[in-house]
Amino acid sequence: MYASDDQQQEGMWRELPADDHVEAAATAFRMLSDPTRVRLLWLLCGAEYDVTSLADRIGVARPAVSQHLAKLRLAGLVSLRREGRRAVYRAKGGHVRRLLTETVEAADHHITGAAEHD
């Protein structure tokens, strides 16, 4: 990273984001406050899954998985695609994947005591 990049990023942090952006971000973080939803989103970052496959992978009942997916979808974290009667879910884009990756890596640093870095 160059010095000019550092200066641009510093300037970004001086102004608050718009209220609607803050609310949407807080909603996304609330969705990630549940371990089941973190597990679901982690899997959905790597591939598409239907509800039954997700339930089998994480060992949670299908109705509970459906409820969690509905919340993640409302928060804009996952997308839904229909294949006939089958609903297939996937994480919604690179921002969501990076958000989850950074969150899990920050947790790793906290748990292991690894040094912080940019």
Buried (B, 14 or more C-beta within 10 A) or exposed (E): EEEEEEEEEEEEEEEEEEEEEEEEEEBBEEBBEBEBBBBBBBBBBEEBBBBEBBBEBBEBEEEEBBBBBEBBBEBBBBBEEEEEEEBBBBBBEEEBBEBBEEBEEEEEEEEEEEEEEE
